[in-house]
Amino acid sequence: MATGIYPAPLQKVIRGLSRWPGIGEKTATRLALHLLRTPAAEVNDLAEALGELKAKMRLCSRCFAFADQEFCPICANIDRHTGQLCVVADPGDLLALEKTGAFGGVYHVLGGLISPLEGVGPDDLHITPLLDRLAPETIGEVILALNPTLEGEATTAYLTGLLRQREVRVSRIAYGIPMGGDLKYSDQQTIKEAVRHRVET
Protein backbone atom coordinates (compact mmCIF):
# COMPACT_ATOMS: atom_id res chain seq x y z
CA MET A 1 0.00 0.00 0.00
CA ALA A 2 1.52 3.29 -1.14
CA THR A 3 0.61 5.35 1.91
CA GLY A 4 4.18 6.13 2.96
CA ILE A 5 3.85 9.72 1.73
CA TYR A 6 1.18 10.44 4.35
CA PRO A 7 1.73 11.21 8.04
CA ALA A 8 1.36 8.22 10.37
CA PRO A 9 -2.12 9.12 11.77
CA LEU A 10 -3.50 9.46 8.23
CA GLN A 11 -1.86 6.19 7.15
CA LYS A 12 -3.48 4.43 10.09
CA VAL A 13 -6.97 5.66 9.10
CA ILE A 14 -6.40 4.68 5.44
CA ARG A 15 -5.26 1.20 6.46
CA GLY A 16 -8.28 0.81 8.73
CA LEU A 17 -10.79 1.94 6.11
CA SER A 18 -9.25 -0.21 3.37
CA ARG A 19 -10.02 -3.34 5.41
CA TRP A 20 -13.75 -2.70 5.01
CA PRO A 21 -15.58 -4.66 2.30
CA GLY A 22 -15.73 -2.94 -1.07
CA ILE A 23 -13.22 -0.24 -0.09
CA GLY A 24 -9.81 -0.27 -1.76
CA GLU A 25 -6.81 1.96 -1.07
CA LYS A 26 -8.00 4.76 -3.37
CA THR A 27 -11.45 4.97 -1.80
CA ALA A 28 -9.99 4.66 1.70
CA THR A 29 -7.61 7.54 0.95
CA ARG A 30 -10.43 9.69 -0.41
CA LEU A 31 -12.55 9.01 2.70
CA ALA A 32 -9.65 9.71 5.05
CA LEU A 33 -8.88 13.00 3.30
CA HIS A 34 -12.57 13.90 3.51
CA LEU A 35 -12.48 13.28 7.27
CA LEU A 36 -9.57 15.70 7.52
CA ARG A 37 -11.64 18.43 5.85
CA THR A 38 -14.73 17.67 7.94
CA PRO A 39 -15.41 19.79 11.06
CA ALA A 40 -14.07 18.15 14.22
CA ALA A 41 -17.55 17.96 15.76
CA GLU A 42 -18.83 15.79 12.88
CA VAL A 43 -15.80 13.49 13.08
CA ASN A 44 -16.26 13.16 16.84
CA ASP A 45 -19.96 12.35 16.34
CA LEU A 46 -19.01 9.61 13.87
CA ALA A 47 -16.38 8.20 16.22
CA GLU A 48 -18.92 8.18 19.07
CA ALA A 49 -21.52 6.48 16.86
CA LEU A 50 -19.03 3.78 15.88
CA GLY A 51 -18.19 3.20 19.53
CA GLU A 52 -21.88 2.88 20.41
CA LEU A 53 -22.39 0.51 17.49
CA LYS A 54 -19.99 -2.00 19.04
CA ALA A 55 -21.01 -1.33 22.62
CA LYS A 56 -24.80 -1.29 22.32
CA MET A 57 -25.76 -3.42 19.33
CA ARG A 58 -26.86 -7.00 19.97
CA LEU A 59 -29.11 -9.61 18.41
CA CYS A 60 -32.82 -9.66 19.13
CA SER A 61 -33.56 -12.41 21.64
CA ARG A 62 -36.57 -13.53 19.59
CA CYS A 63 -35.65 -13.26 15.89
CA PHE A 64 -31.85 -12.66 15.96
CA ALA A 65 -32.03 -9.45 13.93
CA PHE A 66 -30.00 -6.39 14.93
CA ALA A 67 -31.28 -4.72 18.08
CA ASP A 68 -30.20 -2.33 20.80
CA GLN A 69 -32.65 -3.75 23.34
CA GLU A 70 -33.96 -7.23 24.11
CA PHE A 71 -36.29 -7.13 21.10
CA CYS A 72 -35.75 -5.51 17.72
CA PRO A 73 -38.26 -2.82 16.60
CA ILE A 74 -40.16 -5.34 14.45
CA CYS A 75 -40.61 -7.92 17.21
CA ALA A 76 -41.55 -5.17 19.64
CA ASN A 77 -44.30 -3.93 17.30
CA ILE A 78 -47.48 -5.86 18.15
CA ASP A 79 -49.04 -4.78 14.85
CA ARG A 80 -46.45 -6.91 13.03
CA HIS A 81 -47.60 -10.17 14.63
CA THR A 82 -49.89 -11.27 11.80
CA GLY A 83 -49.29 -15.00 11.96
CA GLN A 84 -46.77 -14.79 9.11
CA LEU A 85 -43.07 -15.36 9.71
CA CYS A 86 -40.38 -14.80 7.07
CA VAL A 87 -37.11 -16.74 7.43
CA VAL A 88 -33.90 -15.15 6.14
CA ALA A 89 -30.23 -16.09 6.34
CA ASP A 90 -28.83 -12.89 7.86
CA PRO A 91 -29.88 -9.43 9.06
CA GLY A 92 -28.85 -7.87 5.74
CA ASP A 93 -31.48 -9.96 3.94
CA LEU A 94 -34.08 -8.80 6.46
CA LEU A 95 -33.20 -5.17 5.82
CA ALA A 96 -33.44 -5.68 2.04
CA LEU A 97 -36.90 -7.21 2.36
CA GLU A 98 -38.07 -4.60 4.83
CA LYS A 99 -37.08 -1.76 2.49
CA THR A 100 -39.60 -3.01 -0.07
CA GLY A 101 -42.51 -2.66 2.36
CA ALA A 102 -43.98 -5.84 0.85
CA PHE A 103 -44.08 -7.87 4.06
CA GLY A 104 -45.93 -6.91 7.22
CA GLY A 105 -45.26 -9.91 9.45
CA VAL A 106 -42.28 -10.87 11.60
CA TYR A 107 -38.91 -12.36 10.72
CA HIS A 108 -36.49 -15.01 11.87
CA VAL A 109 -32.76 -14.78 11.09
CA LEU A 110 -31.01 -18.14 10.78
CA GLY A 111 -27.51 -16.73 11.09
CA GLY A 112 -26.31 -18.44 7.91
CA LEU A 113 -27.09 -21.36 5.64
CA ILE A 114 -26.38 -25.08 5.81
CA SER A 115 -23.01 -25.60 4.13
CA PRO A 116 -21.22 -28.91 4.80
CA LEU A 117 -18.15 -27.74 2.87
CA GLU A 118 -17.75 -24.87 5.32
CA GLY A 119 -18.62 -27.02 8.31
CA VAL A 120 -21.99 -25.33 8.90
CA GLY A 121 -24.74 -27.77 9.87
CA PRO A 122 -28.30 -27.32 11.11
CA ASP A 123 -27.13 -27.18 14.75
CA ASP A 124 -25.02 -24.12 13.91
CA LEU A 125 -28.09 -22.11 12.85
CA HIS A 126 -31.02 -20.63 14.80
CA ILE A 127 -33.38 -23.42 13.75
CA THR A 128 -34.51 -24.68 17.16
CA PRO A 129 -35.56 -21.16 18.26
CA LEU A 130 -37.50 -20.89 14.99
CA LEU A 131 -39.47 -24.04 15.73
CA ASP A 132 -40.00 -22.91 19.31
CA ARG A 133 -41.72 -19.72 18.09
CA LEU A 134 -44.40 -21.35 15.97
CA ALA A 135 -47.01 -22.32 18.58
CA PRO A 136 -46.60 -19.46 21.09
CA GLU A 137 -46.82 -16.84 18.31
CA THR A 138 -49.62 -18.67 16.47
CA ILE A 139 -47.64 -18.74 13.24
CA GLY A 140 -49.83 -19.96 10.38
CA GLU A 141 -47.38 -19.47 7.52
CA VAL A 142 -43.60 -19.56 7.28
CA ILE A 143 -42.12 -17.89 4.20
CA LEU A 144 -38.62 -19.07 3.31
CA ALA A 145 -36.68 -16.20 1.76
CA LEU A 146 -33.29 -17.82 1.24
CA ASN A 147 -30.84 -17.25 -1.59
CA PRO A 148 -31.19 -19.53 -4.67
CA THR A 149 -27.76 -21.11 -4.12
CA LEU A 150 -26.83 -24.70 -3.33
CA GLU A 151 -26.63 -23.76 0.35
CA GLY A 152 -29.91 -21.88 0.20
CA GLU A 153 -31.69 -24.76 -1.52
CA ALA A 154 -30.30 -27.27 0.98
CA THR A 155 -31.46 -25.11 3.89
CA THR A 156 -34.87 -24.59 2.30
CA ALA A 157 -35.35 -28.34 1.81
CA TYR A 158 -34.27 -29.08 5.39
CA LEU A 159 -36.56 -26.45 6.91
CA THR A 160 -39.49 -27.46 4.73
CA GLY A 161 -39.29 -31.00 6.09
CA LEU A 162 -39.22 -29.81 9.69
CA LEU A 163 -41.95 -27.22 9.29
CA ARG A 164 -44.42 -29.49 7.55
CA GLN A 165 -44.28 -31.79 10.56
CA ARG A 166 -45.57 -28.84 12.60
CA GLU A 167 -48.70 -28.45 10.47
CA VAL A 168 -47.74 -24.97 9.36
CA ARG A 169 -48.08 -23.64 5.84
CA VAL A 170 -44.68 -23.34 4.16
CA SER A 171 -44.01 -21.12 1.16
CA ARG A 172 -40.94 -19.64 -0.45
CA ILE A 173 -40.24 -16.49 -2.37
CA ALA A 174 -40.40 -16.85 -6.15
CA TYR A 175 -37.22 -16.90 -8.21
CA GLY A 176 -36.99 -15.97 -11.84
CA ILE A 177 -36.72 -13.14 -14.33
CA PRO A 178 -36.19 -9.75 -12.64
CA MET A 179 -38.49 -6.82 -13.41
CA GLY A 180 -37.19 -5.15 -16.56
CA GLY A 181 -35.11 -8.22 -17.46
CA ASP A 182 -34.86 -9.71 -20.93
CA LEU A 183 -35.73 -13.40 -21.27
CA LYS A 184 -33.22 -14.09 -24.05
CA TYR A 185 -30.34 -12.78 -21.95
CA SER A 186 -31.24 -14.78 -18.83
CA ASP A 187 -29.28 -17.89 -17.89
CA GLN A 188 -30.92 -21.31 -18.15
CA GLN A 189 -31.24 -21.82 -14.40
CA THR A 190 -33.00 -18.47 -13.95
CA ILE A 191 -35.46 -19.31 -16.73
CA LYS A 192 -35.98 -22.77 -15.25
CA GLU A 193 -36.78 -21.29 -11.82
CA ALA A 194 -39.10 -18.70 -13.39
CA VAL A 195 -41.12 -21.48 -15.06
CA ARG A 196 -41.09 -23.68 -11.95
CA HIS A 197 -42.33 -20.85 -9.69
CA ARG A 198 -44.91 -19.48 -12.12
CA VAL A 199 -48.10 -17.97 -10.69
CA GLU A 200 -51.64 -17.65 -11.95
CA THR A 201 -52.65 -14.30 -13.45
N, C-alpha and C positions, 0 to 999 in steps of 0.2 A: 504494500500500500504506500503510495507516494505522498505521505503526509508530513515528511520530514521538514518541509519548508514552513510548517505552521508551528506556533508556540505549543508547548506541551499540553496546556489545558484544552486547547482547541483540538489537538490530535486525539486526546482522550475522548472527547465528545464525538468526533467523527468515527473513531473505532467503535464506540458504543452503538451509535446509530446504524452503522453498516452491518451490525449483527442481526438487525431486525429483518424479517422476511420481506422480500421485494425491494429492499433498499441497498443499492450498491455504493461504492465509494463516492461517485459523483453526486448522487442524490444526498448522501450523508453529509458531504461537504457543503452543499447548497443549504441544507437545513441548519447545519451548525453555524454557517455565516449569517443566516437569517436570525438565529437566536441572538447573535452578537448585536444585530441592529435593532432587536426588539427591546422595548422598555424593560427595565429590571423587574418592575412589578408583575408584568405578564409572564416573564420567565420564572419568577418565584411562584406565581400561581400554578404554572404548569408543573414545576418541581413538586409542589405540595400535593397537586392532584395525583401525580404518579406515585408519591409516597402513600397516599390514602388508598390508591388502587390496590397496592400490595397488602396494606394493613387491614383494610375493611372488607374487601371482596371475598366472598365465599360461595359455596354451592348451596342452592335451595335444598332444604332437608326433605322436600317432597318430590320435586321433579328433577333436581340436579342441574338446573339452569343457573346462570350468574345471579347472585343476590348480595345485598349488604345487610340483610336481616335473616331471620330463620326461614322465611318464605320469600320467594321472588314476587314481583308485582302481579304477575299473572295468577299464581296460586293464591295470592292474598285477595284477589278480586272475586267475590262470590258470584258475580254476574258471568264469570267465565266458566263456571261449573255446569256445563250443559249436557253432560253424559257422554261427550266426545273427547277422546284423548289421542293426541298425535305424537307418535314416537319418532324421534330424530337421533342422529348419531352424536352430535355435539352442539354446544350452545350457539355456534355460528350458524348452523342450519336453522335453529329455532328463530334467530333474529332475521334471517332471510325470509322465512315463511311469514313471520309476524309483520314485516314491512309491507307485504302484499295486502293485508287486511282481509284475506280470504277465509281465515279460520277464526272462529270465536270461542273455541273450547280451551282445554288445557293441554299441556305438553308433558312429555317424559324424555329426558336426555339419557341415552344409553352410556355415553362416555366412550364411544368407539364402535367398532364393528368386529364381528368374529373373523379372525384371520390366523389360521393355523401356522402359516409361514412366518408370521411375526410373533407367534406364541400367545396370541390373544384368543381365549376361549370364552364360552358363555359365562363362566364364573368370574371373569374379569370385568364384566359389564354390569350395569344396573338393571338386571333382568328380574331378580327376585323382588326388589322394591316395586317394579312395574306391576307384577302379578299381585302383590299385596295391596295395591291401590284399587283394583277393579271393583271388588264388592263394597268396601266402605264408601267409595265415591260414586257408586251406582253408575259405573261406566257401561254404556250400551254398545259403543263402537270404538274400536281402536284403529286408527289410520297409521299405516306404516309409511313414513316418508324418508326412506333410506336411499342412498345413492345407487344408481344402476350399474354397480361394479360387481365383480365376483364376490367380494366381501359383503357388499350390500345385499346381494341376492341370497347368499348363504345365511345371513342374519335374518332376512325377511322370511325365508323358509323355516328356520328354526323357531322364530317367534310365532309364526302362523300356526305351527303344530301345537305349541303350548297354549296359545290363546283360544283356539277352537275347543280345547278341552274344558275351558272355562265358560263355555256357552256365551261368548261375546262375539258380536259381529266384527269381522276383520276385513279391512279394505286397505288398498295401497294407492299412492298417488300414481297417476298415469304417466307413462313415458312415451315420448315420440317426437314428432316434428315440432320445433319451436314456432311460436307465432312469428310470422314474417319469413319463415324458412322456405326453402325451395326443395321440393321433393327429389328432383333429379340430382341435387348436390348432397343429399343426405347419405350417410353410410348405411350399409345393409342392416346392421343390427338396430339402428335407430328406426328404420322403416319397419323392420320386423316387430319391434316393440309397439310402434304406433298402430299397426294392424291388430296385434294381440290385445291391446288395451283400448280398442275402439269403443265408442259410446253411441247410444241411440240419439237421433236428432229429432 
